[in-house]
Amino acid sequence: MEIDLRPPAGGCAMAFVAVATVGVYPLIRMRVERRYVHEMDDAGFVTRAGTRVAWSAITRVRHISREMDGRVMSEEYEIRSPQGRSCLPISRIGNVREVLDYFIQRVPPEAWVTG
């Protein structure tokens, strides 16, 4: 299953940020997006950087919600494994319902972190 990742908020604000950071922001954003989950199958998932992680290798999954003034700005699942840290950015996924259903069914129950 391929994940339909929507682009981040853009427009004048992002153009200003790119100019204000002398072009560093777009490079940082590309580097961060390398750890995003790109596609999933029955064996595991692959990040945008090409790292394959088996479902059984996942050691920890934590739900992170970032808020500002009571409004949710972004939501994601942080995934830890021996291969490193990966991320499933819920707030930027186009086919979010089917991706979450697929993901939740396959993550080992002992990997979920509450709170």
Backbone as ProteinMPNN parsed JSONL, in Angstrom:
{"seq_chain_A": "MEIDLRPPAGGCAMAFVAVATVGVYPLIRMRVERRYVHEMDDAGFVTRAGTRVAWSAITRVRHISREMDGRVMSEEYEIRSPQGRSCLPISRIGNVREVLDYFIQRVPPEAWVTG", "coords_chain_A": {"N_chain_A": [[0.85, -1.167, 0.0], [0.693, 2.08, -0.982], [1.511, 5.265, 0.36], [-0.227, 8.229, 0.253], [1.145, 11.172, 0.313], [0.506, 14.394, 1.224], [1.588, 17.693, 0.219], [3.395, 19.947, 2.444], [1.98, 22.792, 4.243], [1.902, 25.641, 2.225], [2.642, 28.473, 0.195], [2.813, 32.05, 0.668], [3.89, 32.279, 3.254], [5.649, 30.083, 3.54], [7.446, 30.688, 1.502], [8.553, 33.016, 2.537], [9.774, 31.936, 4.852], [11.663, 30.242, 3.678], [13.312, 32.117, 2.381], [14.099, 33.681, 4.578], [15.611, 31.866, 6.03], [17.751, 31.566, 4.447], [17.531, 29.617, 2.473], [17.893, 27.23, 3.816], [15.793, 25.956, 5.156], [14.144, 24.451, 3.222], [15.958, 22.374, 2.644], [16.296, 21.141, 5.138], [13.675, 20.258, 5.55], [13.426, 18.349, 3.481], [15.282, 16.489, 4.388], [14.126, 15.636, 6.815], [11.773, 14.461, 5.852], [12.707, 12.13, 4.743], [12.566, 10.084, 6.582], [9.914, 9.442, 6.691], [7.2, 7.143, 6.363], [6.855, 5.384, 3.381], [5.718, 3.296, 1.855], [3.713, 0.372, 2.598], [3.578, -3.137, 3.323], [2.729, -6.657, 3.746], [5.017, -7.636, 4.97], [6.338, -5.502, 6.16], [7.359, -2.049, 6.322], [8.537, 0.599, 4.13], [10.707, 3.342, 4.222], [10.885, 6.754, 2.961], [13.527, 7.125, 2.414], [14.338, 4.658, 1.705], [14.788, 2.669, 3.574], [14.064, -0.479, 4.891], [11.745, -1.8, 7.162], [10.772, -4.368, 9.238], [7.594, -5.554, 10.449], [7.76, -6.983, 12.816], [10.087, -6.012, 13.894], [9.577, -3.6, 15.034], [9.828, -1.645, 17.88], [8.673, 0.315, 19.41], [5.845, 2.455, 19.352], [4.54, 5.621, 19.212], [1.996, 7.99, 19.671], [1.869, 11.285, 18.563], [0.753, 14.515, 19.044], [0.606, 17.778, 18.008], [-0.211, 20.903, 19.251], [-1.62, 24.231, 19.045], [-2.848, 26.931, 20.653], [-5.072, 25.38, 21.403], [-5.786, 24.146, 19.06], [-5.244, 21.482, 16.827], [-2.239, 21.146, 15.22], [-0.488, 19.384, 13.937], [-0.276, 15.823, 13.511], [1.103, 12.674, 14.285], [2.567, 9.346, 14.079], [5.221, 8.178, 15.85], [7.728, 5.95, 15.148], [9.767, 3.455, 16.407], [12.626, 1.419, 15.876], [15.212, -1.128, 15.445], [16.442, -0.196, 13.152], [16.282, 2.501, 13.347], [14.594, 5.681, 13.757], [11.327, 6.265, 12.568], [8.509, 7.77, 10.847], [5.019, 8.286, 10.711], [3.174, 10.503, 9.26], [0.236, 11.559, 10.107], [-1.366, 13.856, 9.729], [-0.687, 14.704, 7.197], [-1.372, 12.811, 5.345], [-3.143, 11.653, 2.557], [-4.847, 9.41, 2.033], [-5.772, 8.621, 4.624], [-7.503, 7.046, 6.372], [-7.524, 4.337, 5.378], [-4.774, 3.823, 5.468], [-4.167, 4.097, 8.229], [-5.805, 2.037, 9.317], [-4.582, -0.232, 8.16], [-1.971, 0.017, 9.202], [-2.353, -0.045, 12.054], [-3.372, -2.622, 12.429], [-1.136, -4.205, 11.964], [1.063, -3.534, 13.573], [2.984, -4.74, 16.296], [1.319, -5.604, 19.359], [2.675, -5.112, 21.801], [4.324, -2.995, 21.238], [3.038, -0.549, 21.328], [2.83, 2.593, 22.89], [1.341, 4.13, 25.589], [-0.123, 7.252, 26.549]], "CA_chain_A": [[0.0, 0.0, 0.0], [1.46, 3.316, -1.054], [0.954, 6.343, 1.161], [-0.414, 9.472, -0.493], [1.604, 12.25, 1.187], [0.206, 15.741, 0.727], [2.671, 18.634, 0.514], [3.144, 20.764, 3.632], [1.373, 24.102, 3.975], [2.81, 26.437, 1.409], [2.228, 29.848, -0.009], [3.708, 33.165, 0.991], [4.583, 32.044, 4.523], [6.779, 29.182, 3.304], [8.426, 31.423, 0.699], [9.241, 33.889, 3.476], [10.631, 31.112, 5.696], [12.789, 29.793, 2.85], [14.214, 33.261, 2.18], [14.629, 34.099, 5.888], [16.607, 30.891, 6.475], [18.747, 31.52, 3.366], [17.367, 28.369, 1.735], [18.184, 26.056, 4.636], [14.551, 25.278, 5.523], [13.762, 23.373, 2.289], [16.892, 21.256, 2.787], [15.955, 20.457, 6.39], [12.399, 19.575, 5.333], [13.685, 17.152, 2.679], [15.99, 15.53, 5.244], [13.148, 15.09, 7.765], [10.811, 13.63, 5.127], [13.336, 10.85, 4.391], [12.176, 9.051, 7.545], [8.473, 9.189, 6.58], [6.821, 5.861, 5.764], [6.488, 5.581, 1.978], [4.77, 2.239, 1.486], [3.593, -0.729, 3.551], [3.088, -4.422, 2.825], [2.568, -7.619, 4.831], [6.302, -7.883, 5.632], [6.753, -4.322, 6.916], [7.219, -0.805, 5.569], [9.74, 1.208, 3.568], [10.707, 4.795, 4.377], [11.205, 7.481, 1.736], [14.973, 6.979, 2.201], [14.573, 3.304, 1.23], [15.031, 1.746, 4.684], [12.985, -1.438, 5.106], [11.544, -2.163, 8.566], [9.79, -5.444, 9.397], [6.622, -5.279, 11.512], [8.238, -7.614, 14.051], [11.245, -5.256, 14.39], [9.126, -2.364, 15.681], [9.945, -1.754, 19.335], [7.879, 1.349, 20.089], [5.024, 3.359, 18.539], [3.977, 6.656, 20.083], [1.174, 8.992, 18.99], [2.267, 12.648, 18.914], [-0.158, 15.537, 18.537], [1.11, 19.115, 18.316], [-1.321, 21.858, 19.3], [-1.358, 25.64, 19.284], [-4.1, 27.587, 21.038], [-6.142, 24.398, 21.438], [-6.036, 23.615, 17.718], [-4.241, 20.5, 16.422], [-1.468, 21.612, 14.064], [-0.019, 18.187, 13.239], [-0.415, 14.554, 14.215], [1.941, 11.646, 13.683], [2.999, 8.213, 14.87], [6.673, 8.019, 15.849], [7.992, 4.514, 15.137], [11.159, 3.13, 16.735], [13.057, 0.062, 15.539], [16.672, -1.176, 15.381], [16.883, 0.569, 11.988], [16.2, 3.924, 13.672], [13.285, 6.305, 13.987], [10.531, 6.539, 11.381], [7.363, 8.598, 11.183], [3.81, 8.207, 9.892], [2.567, 11.827, 9.488], [-1.205, 11.443, 9.898], [-1.962, 15.116, 9.264], [-0.335, 14.97, 5.801], [-1.71, 11.662, 4.5], [-4.402, 11.813, 1.827], [-5.664, 8.214, 2.24], [-5.474, 8.388, 6.035], [-8.291, 5.989, 7.005], [-7.045, 3.009, 4.998], [-3.393, 3.696, 5.946], [-4.207, 3.846, 9.674], [-6.353, 0.701, 9.548], [-3.539, -1.178, 7.769], [-0.864, 0.18, 10.138], [-2.749, -0.462, 13.402], [-3.541, -4.078, 12.428], [0.126, -4.911, 11.804], [2.048, -3.212, 14.614], [2.88, -5.647, 17.448], [0.619, -4.966, 20.485], [3.591, -4.681, 22.853], [5.071, -1.811, 20.797], [2.255, 0.674, 21.538], [3.088, 3.339, 24.108], [0.185, 4.952, 25.936], [0.142, 8.462, 27.319]], "C_chain_A": [[0.898, 1.235, 0.0], [0.737, 4.415, -0.28], [0.95, 7.624, 0.354], [-0.075, 10.645, 0.433], [1.321, 13.6, 0.531], [1.382, 16.666, 1.039], [2.355, 19.444, 1.763], [2.49, 22.084, 3.24], [2.38, 24.966, 3.226], [2.368, 27.879, 1.325], [3.277, 30.85, 0.413], [4.504, 32.922, 2.268], [5.804, 31.155, 4.317], [7.855, 29.849, 2.445], [9.238, 32.354, 1.603], [10.217, 33.105, 4.351], [11.854, 30.643, 4.919], [13.802, 30.919, 2.643], [14.873, 33.652, 3.499], [15.698, 33.137, 6.404], [17.688, 30.68, 5.417], [18.722, 30.159, 2.657], [17.635, 27.106, 2.531], [16.918, 25.267, 4.956], [14.145, 24.187, 4.523], [14.688, 22.159, 2.383], [16.597, 20.445, 4.052], [14.668, 19.662, 6.214], [12.6, 18.297, 4.525], [14.369, 16.077, 3.523], [15.032, 14.868, 6.241], [12.194, 14.133, 7.057], [11.394, 12.29, 4.698], [12.927, 9.735, 5.349], [10.677, 8.765, 7.538], [8.232, 7.84, 5.909], [6.309, 6.127, 4.349], [5.469, 4.54, 1.507], [4.827, 1.113, 2.507], [3.118, -1.983, 2.828], [3.018, -5.383, 4.008], [3.862, -7.883, 5.596], [6.73, -6.718, 6.522], [6.498, -3.053, 6.123], [8.578, -0.32, 5.093], [9.622, 2.712, 3.751], [11.029, 5.444, 3.038], [12.693, 7.433, 1.419], [15.332, 5.579, 1.713], [14.871, 2.284, 2.316], [13.819, 0.843, 4.88], [12.951, -1.828, 6.58], [10.458, -3.226, 8.623], [8.845, -5.086, 10.54], [7.125, -5.834, 12.844], [9.419, -6.865, 14.663], [10.847, -3.971, 15.123], [9.133, -2.557, 17.195], [9.042, -0.771, 20.073], [7.121, 2.192, 19.07], [4.356, 4.338, 19.48], [3.208, 7.664, 19.239], [1.576, 10.373, 19.493], [1.303, 13.615, 18.252], [0.37, 16.899, 18.973], [-0.031, 20.116, 18.2], [-0.81, 23.277, 19.514], [-2.7, 26.313, 19.526], [-5.285, 26.629, 20.988], [-6.475, 23.767, 20.099], [-4.904, 22.66, 17.323], [-3.555, 20.981, 15.148], [-0.931, 20.434, 13.242], [-0.152, 16.98, 14.146], [0.451, 13.532, 13.519], [2.131, 10.479, 14.639], [4.509, 8.133, 14.724], [6.954, 6.536, 16.045], [9.475, 4.288, 15.416], [11.422, 1.662, 16.404], [14.587, 0.045, 15.564], [17.246, -0.394, 14.184], [16.838, 2.069, 12.23], [14.772, 4.383, 13.868], [12.617, 6.58, 12.643], [9.285, 7.297, 11.819], [6.224, 8.353, 10.191], [3.03, 9.494, 10.149], [1.081, 11.857, 9.14], [-1.801, 12.697, 9.272], [-1.633, 15.431, 7.809], [-0.686, 13.836, 4.847], [-3.068, 11.877, 3.852], [-5.355, 10.651, 2.069], [-5.511, 7.72, 3.681], [-6.238, 7.218, 6.653], [-7.747, 4.608, 6.655], [-5.602, 2.781, 5.455], [-3.376, 3.376, 7.438], [-4.75, 2.46, 10.002], [-5.288, -0.371, 9.274], [-2.408, -1.172, 8.793], [-1.202, -0.393, 11.519], [-2.898, -1.983, 13.495], [-2.207, -4.819, 12.463], [1.192, -4.623, 12.858], [1.878, -4.179, 15.782], [2.245, -4.94, 18.652], [1.551, -4.439, 21.572], [4.381, -3.412, 22.488], [4.339, -0.497, 21.101], [2.578, 1.297, 22.892], [1.861, 4.204, 24.376], [0.635, 6.175, 26.727], [1.081, 9.405, 26.738]], "O_chain_A": [[1.75, 1.402, 0.873], [-0.492, 4.481, -0.271], [1.981, 8.055, -0.163], [-0.905, 11.062, 1.241], [1.818, 13.907, -0.552], [2.096, 16.448, 2.018], [1.187, 19.615, 2.113], [2.45, 22.448, 2.064], [3.562, 25.005, 3.567], [1.796, 28.43, 2.265], [4.465, 30.541, 0.503], [5.667, 33.316, 2.356], [6.874, 31.436, 4.856], [9.045, 29.601, 2.641], [10.454, 32.469, 1.457], [11.346, 33.542, 4.573], [12.965, 30.649, 5.451], [15.01, 30.694, 2.723], [16.074, 33.923, 3.536], [16.596, 33.549, 7.139], [18.452, 29.717, 5.491], [19.768, 29.622, 2.29], [17.607, 26.011, 1.969], [16.959, 24.038, 5.023], [13.826, 23.078, 4.952], [14.235, 21.028, 2.214], [16.644, 19.215, 4.035], [14.573, 18.524, 6.672], [12.008, 17.267, 4.846], [14.068, 14.891, 3.386], [15.126, 13.664, 6.479], [11.844, 13.093, 7.615], [10.64, 11.392, 4.323], [12.937, 8.563, 4.971], [10.213, 7.924, 8.308], [8.967, 7.444, 5.004], [5.446, 6.98, 4.138], [4.486, 4.872, 0.844], [5.834, 0.916, 3.187], [2.363, -1.912, 1.859], [3.224, -4.974, 5.151], [3.818, -8.307, 6.75], [7.411, -6.924, 7.527], [5.545, -2.976, 5.347], [9.623, -0.757, 5.577], [8.575, 3.297, 3.475], [11.403, 4.758, 2.087], [13.087, 7.673, 0.278], [16.48, 5.322, 1.349], [15.181, 1.134, 2.004], [12.692, 1.32, 5.019], [13.981, -2.144, 7.175], [9.353, -3.019, 8.12], [9.237, -4.401, 11.485], [6.931, -5.21, 13.887], [9.723, -7.063, 15.839], [11.685, -3.33, 15.756], [8.532, -3.493, 17.723], [8.686, -0.998, 21.229], [7.679, 2.596, 18.05], [3.685, 3.939, 20.433], [3.705, 8.136, 18.216], [1.622, 10.611, 20.7], [1.064, 13.543, 17.046], [0.558, 17.146, 20.164], [-0.726, 20.173, 17.186], [0.263, 23.5, 20.075], [-3.588, 26.257, 18.675], [-6.38, 27.016, 20.577], [-7.371, 22.926, 20.024], [-3.731, 23.001, 17.471], [-4.205, 21.195, 14.124], [-0.919, 20.479, 12.012], [-0.143, 17.09, 15.372], [0.53, 13.519, 12.291], [1.893, 10.594, 15.841], [5.025, 8.032, 13.611], [6.47, 5.933, 17.002], [10.334, 4.86, 14.746], [10.578, 0.792, 16.617], [15.204, 1.102, 15.692], [18.405, 0.019, 14.211], [17.314, 2.837, 11.394], [13.867, 3.586, 14.111], [13.251, 7.062, 11.705], [9.031, 7.45, 13.013], [6.448, 8.23, 8.987], [2.303, 9.586, 11.138], [0.714, 12.147, 8.002], [-2.647, 12.607, 8.383], [-2.235, 16.337, 7.233], [-0.337, 13.889, 3.668], [-4.032, 12.243, 4.525], [-6.546, 10.869, 2.288], [-5.167, 6.563, 3.925], [-5.641, 6.453, 7.41], [-7.531, 3.789, 7.549], [-5.242, 1.654, 5.796], [-2.649, 2.48, 7.869], [-4.212, 1.777, 10.874], [-5.117, -1.3, 10.063], [-1.938, -2.232, 9.207], [-0.411, -1.147, 12.085], [-2.583, -2.57, 14.53], [-2.149, -5.95, 12.944], [2.132, -5.403, 13.012], [0.754, -4.421, 16.221], [2.592, -3.795, 18.941], [1.251, -3.424, 22.2], [5.036, -2.825, 23.35], [4.967, 0.561, 21.127], [2.597, 0.609, 23.913], [1.398, 4.926, 23.492], [1.622, 6.143, 27.461], [1.354, 10.449, 27.331]]}, "name": "protein", "num_of_chains": 1, "seq": "MEIDLRPPAGGCAMAFVAVATVGVYPLIRMRVERRYVHEMDDAGFVTRAGTRVAWSAITRVRHISREMDGRVMSEEYEIRSPQGRSCLPISRIGNVREVLDYFIQRVPPEAWVTG"}
